Amino acid sequence: MDTNETASNDPGRRVAMRAVAGAVAAGAIAGTAAAQTPSPYADPPNPALPRSTMELVRGRTALVVVDPQNDFLTERGVAWGVVGESVREHNVVANIERLFRAAKAADIPVVVSPHYYFPTDHGWKFEGTLERVMHSLKMFDRPGPLNMTGFEGSGADFVDIYKPYIFDGKTIIASPHKIYGPEQNDVGLQLRKQRVDHVILAGMSSNLCVESHMRELMEQGFEVAVVRDATAGAKVPEGDGYLASLINFRMVANAVWRTEEAVARILAVRS
């Protein structure tokens, strides 16, 4: 008696085989559906908004990197639990380095806008939602504006692979911003003093500090291109910060580029 005949005469075997076949079919259908479901971050197939006309100009272009710090971008950082998935998903750590490298190769100004909290900042009488979270986590904490004790390797320190670019004697490290945007630091002044009016923007985190920098710089009259895969956001039950920011980048920024395009454009300004 062959195998098929045995299976046809064994009710239990027939049930088991039907279950296996059903599972295989369901898996195939699910896999097909997953393959056909677009990423929530994909560009719209039929965009309604006008295409960007932003072009980089030598002598007028700078790279601005917001919060390239351990608390956001390393596994030991206090924010990693909520931003880590997004950072990995978009390959942010490597993409920011690619931007640093390209900017240095093209010899364009680089400005870092860091986030620091000093002991006096913890005496604020009121805080926004995520300010309260950052303060409770001691995120970006330093012992004082003139005190670098414990800074090396701390959450407030820069990611190690970025240090050769940041500490090359040319990169401008702005004074710290305190909430999200650059209104309280000197990023705008530093850019103006370089006669820059075209900004390539990257860093952390997408819907907070990066989006706030984008909005303020545009209000000050800069053209801003956001590098969409050189930033990431928190994923919490209240929502996906990266998705929220991506929508606003598309609607507000002068351009939204991926790292590959941004690097090509940066290197092109050498000529």
C-alpha angles and dihedrals in degrees: 000000000000126000095259092052091048090052092048091053095047112075093192091051091049091052092049093049092049089051092051092047090048092050092049092049092047090050091050091049092048091048091050091048091049091049091050095046108093121227112262086234096053118118112258112264091224107030117197097195121088120262119257119262095188115136126182117239124202112246092020101063132088139170116233117195118190123208101342087176138137097247089065105029109036131066091241091056118113092235096048093098091067103028102033096087092052093044090054094041092059097034088236101165093055094040093054089052090051089055092049091050094048093047091052092047090051091044094231122149117271122203124189117202106199130193117226134167122201127197092263090057088065088065093069111134095218136018140189119246099270094034086062090050094049093048092048090052092047086235116183090000121170127176092240146329091266097033121086095176110143093002097122108093094358125130089262092054122098120261107271097238090057096052097087088058097041097044098044093110093251105069113096112229105200125211112273124278112223109206117008114303135059095247091109098043137059102254092114093047092049091051093048091049087057090049088241121157100157115075129189105201129202141143138077142010114007107210095030121038099007095048091044091051090048093052096045095046090050090049087054091055103261123137106234130199114188117209100222099198093045091070137053140185144216120275110210135149088266092062151290108293093197094055091048091052095044091059090051094044089057093048100041114023123085088234140000114207137173118234094258092057093042092052092049091050093047093051091047092063089069090079 
